[in-house]
Amino acid sequence: MEEVVGGFGLLILRGLKWLVITALVEFLIYWYGYITLKILTLGHYPKLGEDSETMCIITGVVSIALTIVLIAVFV
């Protein structure tokens, strides 16, 4: 009986982990990249209605890494 409850608890924890990671990627990294692209292109890219989710996420990852490097160098 304990194995069933333990397995079910592990399933719930894995689901919560997936949810947290997905929320982190979608909200934090995506919006950081979206804002970075808007600033770098002076508001021209990405436009609403375009499929630019991948570009925003890639830009978000690169800009977060660059921000961390700049903080480490200058602080």
MODELLER restraints for C-alpha pairs under 7 A, 6 or more apart:
rsr = mdl.restraints
at = mdl.atoms
rsr.add(forms.Gaussian(group=physical.xy_distance, feature=features.Distance(at['CA:29:A'], at['CA:57:A']), mean=5.84, stdev=0.5))
rsr.add(forms.Gaussian(group=physical.xy_distance, feature=features.Distance(at['CA:29:A'], at['CA:60:A']), mean=4.91, stdev=0.5))
rsr.add(forms.Gaussian(group=physical.xy_distance, feature=features.Distance(at['CA:29:A'], at['CA:61:A']), mean=6.28, stdev=0.5))
rsr.add(forms.Gaussian(group=physical.xy_distance, feature=features.Distance(at['CA:30:A'], at['CA:56:A']), mean=5.46, stdev=0.5))
rsr.add(forms.Gaussian(group=physical.xy_distance, feature=features.Distance(at['CA:30:A'], at['CA:57:A']), mean=4.72, stdev=0.5))
rsr.add(forms.Gaussian(group=physical.xy_distance, feature=features.Distance(at['CA:30:A'], at['CA:60:A']), mean=5.91, stdev=0.5))
rsr.add(forms.Gaussian(group=physical.xy_distance, feature=features.Distance(at['CA:32:A'], at['CA:60:A']), mean=5.15, stdev=0.5))
rsr.add(forms.Gaussian(group=physical.xy_distance, feature=features.Distance(at['CA:33:A'], at['CA:56:A']), mean=4.61, stdev=0.5))
rsr.add(forms.Gaussian(group=physical.xy_distance, feature=features.Distance(at['CA:33:A'], at['CA:57:A']), mean=5.80, stdev=0.5))
rsr.add(forms.Gaussian(group=physical.xy_distance, feature=features.Distance(at['CA:33:A'], at['CA:59:A']), mean=4.73, stdev=0.5))
rsr.add(forms.Gaussian(group=physical.xy_distance, feature=features.Distance(at['CA:33:A'], at['CA:60:A']), mean=3.46, stdev=0.5))
rsr.add(forms.Gaussian(group=physical.xy_distance, feature=features.Distance(at['CA:33:A'], at['CA:63:A']), mean=6.99, stdev=0.5))
rsr.add(forms.Gaussian(group=physical.xy_distance, feature=features.Distance(at['CA:34:A'], at['CA:56:A']), mean=5.11, stdev=0.5))
rsr.add(forms.Gaussian(group=physical.xy_distance, feature=features.Distance(at['CA:37:A'], at['CA:45:A']), mean=6.38, stdev=0.5))
rsr.add(forms.Gaussian(group=physical.xy_distance, feature=features.Distance(at['CA:37:A'], at['CA:46:A']), mean=6.98, stdev=0.5))
rsr.add(forms.Gaussian(group=physical.xy_distance, feature=features.Distance(at['CA:38:A'], at['CA:44:A']), mean=6.65, stdev=0.5))
rsr.add(forms.Gaussian(group=physical.xy_distance, feature=features.Distance(at['CA:38:A'], at['CA:45:A']), mean=5.86, stdev=0.5))
rsr.add(forms.Gaussian(group=physical.xy_distance, feature=features.Distance(at['CA:38:A'], at['CA:46:A']), mean=6.81, stdev=0.5))
rsr.add(forms.Gaussian(group=physical.xy_distance, feature=features.Distance(at['CA:46:A'], at['CA:52:A']), mean=6.52, stdev=0.5))
